Structure formats: structure tokens, C-alpha cells
């Protein structure tokens, strides 16, 4: 292994990889949410289907998809590795586990909120991405989204998963900047607030879609 | 001096050696609210010895919060329920009559239990040996204040140097990470002119040994800062990350 990969495999290096892939996914979520807002245009799905078929027809999209897949994969594999390594640094656990006043519930539950987000991701890809890939351009994606979200169980799972994704992002956003060493008395409080705002926007934004169709949105 | 006594049930971790399974043992004690936590353990040991029973092994030295030797996890919190103190500065007035108090050693694979509540923290020493120093070659005694250092910078360095190396950050961390400790040691030298010649090799070497010893990685939960008896800031961890990234980019070390 070269010095580069050895450095990336140190404890700090592993965290830097988590932070880099995390920020990449944070960017992706913003674009994903912005595009999907087309669902709310009350035109029987014309705007949304146009948006999705335009995306499909762009030759750059398959390349970006590979990059996105790698980003997810690295973040997930590295996250599980870190969780396992960190866990095995203490074989004999404490009998009494009092959460420290200094640490938030969000920071202590990253592996759980991340795991549920992963399960969500698999179901989400199976529902939409896989259908589009296998059935091609003719799929009425809007109708697929609408009918699936009219199922309260499916929608309920979406809403819960989005709330937990919000928890994950709330810690992840500021944690990435701390890992890069960007903790400064002037800017870090802003980064923390921006992270919380971002997490709320993403959770509410994505959850509003199942809620919209549950409440009879067309 | 108050007259009333507190009746407590102490659940103390007993473990006869590093590779032996330990368990909690119950001790009923009646203590003065004016006693310190270590004093009630002294009293307990005194009475155990008088009745020919084995005393509880625990560590302490200065008993004024500056040496970092005492370190117990009391009801799940390193150095007990109060912030910014070492175990020796904890007094029984913070407990209520009838309380059950769990006393555990600092738990981490890097801190093997020697006996009962006493753990081996020499892994922290080995990290220090790797780079937690400055080399001063012989020569005349330099004048004090010969090198100008801004007050703000010297204060940051001093805050980092306040670390007493007790290991509470490792004990508090869900990952048993030593990042707060290492960050304090790296910061105090990185900030000052005297630390510059070895600045980048220091951080590379200390992190290498930290990883080899088997401490976990940092999840930025910031539990360490809250439990640190000296209130070392997690801003030092950010500085350590910066120093490490800079060192890896700049150094000629191909390891």
C-alpha cells in the first residue's frame, strides 16, 4: 500500500473518507429533493415524468450514477468497518451506561439511523430505480410513485425513515467539518445551525411527498 | 460538620487480575456527606482489612485533582456525576441517602484491568514516547520571553497543556478513542514556536502509535469534552485533524 492509502486507513483517514463521502451524499440529496419537487405540480404527473425522462436521456447520468453508487458504497462499508472497530475497542462493556451531557442522541445513534437509511435505500431503489432500469422509458413513474404512496404502510415507513435520516444528517453535517478540522469559534456555531436546518429541510421535504399523496394529492 | 450519615449501597467491580472474569460486589456503607469519594473507599478498605478481608484496589496520588491518577467510573460517568473534577474532588454530599452507587474501572481494551478498579494506562505513555515532547539540544540557557508569543496563542497552548492524562476521555468515549488526549498533547506543541521543528513528524508518529495501541476512532460525539476534568476542548481534536492532514500532505515520510 502506498503512503496515501495507508494514511486514509489510519483512524483519522477513515473519518476523512466518511466525511468526504458524507458531504458528497449531502449534495446529492439536495439535488434529488429539488428535482422531485416536480411531483407537486398539479398536472397529472406531466412535469415529473418529463423531468425523469430528461434525466434518463442524458448520457452523463449513467456515469454520475456509478459515482453516486460508489459514494454510497464507500460511506456504508467504511461506516460499518468503523462501527465494528470502535465497538471492539471495548470488549467488557460498562454495566451502567449514563449518556454524557456533552453528547447528543444523534451522534450516539449514527450506526442505527444509518442502517435504517440503508434498508430504506434498498427498498427505495427496488421500487423506482429498478423498475425504470428494467422496464425502460415507457414507465409512468409519476403513477408508480402516486400509487405506492397511497399505501399507508409504505408511506408510513417512508416518513419514519426520513425522520431518522434527518437525525443522521443533523450529526453528520457538522461532524464532517469537525473531521476536516474546521472548528473555529466564528464559523462552527453557524455550521452546526446550518446542519440542523439542512437536516430538517431534507427530512420534511422528502417526507412531504408520501404525505401529499396520502392526503389525496393528484 | 454535619451529624447525619448517608447509607449507601456500593456496587464495586472486583477483578483479581487482567485475564480473570470480574464481577460486582456489594458493600453497605454509612458515610459522612463531608467525606470525599476516595475517603469512603479508604474507610471501607480499613474496615475490610480489620476483619481480615481483601481490600478494594484503586489508584490515587495527589488527591487534589492535578495528577490524574484516580479515575473511577461512578454510576456510568468517569470521575462521577459532576463536571470538571477528578474523582478525588467528588464529595458525598452529591449523593442521597439510600442511593446505590456503581463503581467501575475505566473500561477499554487499551486499559487492561490490573486489579479491581486499577487499570494500566501505559498505552497513553507509549503515545507520548512517540512524539509528545520537544527536543532541546544543549547550549546556554535561553532568556525567558526571548521568543515573542501572542497572549492568545500561549493561552490556547496552556489550555491544551492542562490535560493531566487521566484517560477519562477514553473511558467516556463510546469508541474508547484517545483523540482528546492526543489532540491536547499535539496542540500544546503545535501552537508554540518551540514545537515547530518536530511539528509534523510528531503528529504522524503519535497517531500511528495511537492506532497501533487499538484505541477507537473519533465519532465527534463530544462526550470526552464533557467528562474531561480539565475541560479540554474538542477544538483541539479539530486542530489535531488539521495537523494530521497537513503533515500527510507536506512530510517526506512515505510510511
Interface residues (C-beta under 8 A of the other chain):
Chain A: X2 X3 X6 X7 X10 X11 X12 X14 X15 X16 X82 X85 X86 X87 X88 X89 X90 X91 X92 X93 X94 X95 X96 X97 X98 X99 X100 X101 X102 X103 X104 X107 X108 X110 X171 X174 X175 X178 X179 X180 X181 X182 X183 X185
Chain B: X11 X22 X24 X73 X75 X76 X77 X83 X102 X104 X107 X108 X109 X110 X172 X174 X175 X176 X177 X179 X207 X208 X210 X211 X214 X215 X216 X217 X218 X219 X220 X221 X222 X223 X224 X225 X226 X227 X234 X235 X237 X238 X239 X240 X241 X242 X243 X244 X245 X248 X253 X254 X255
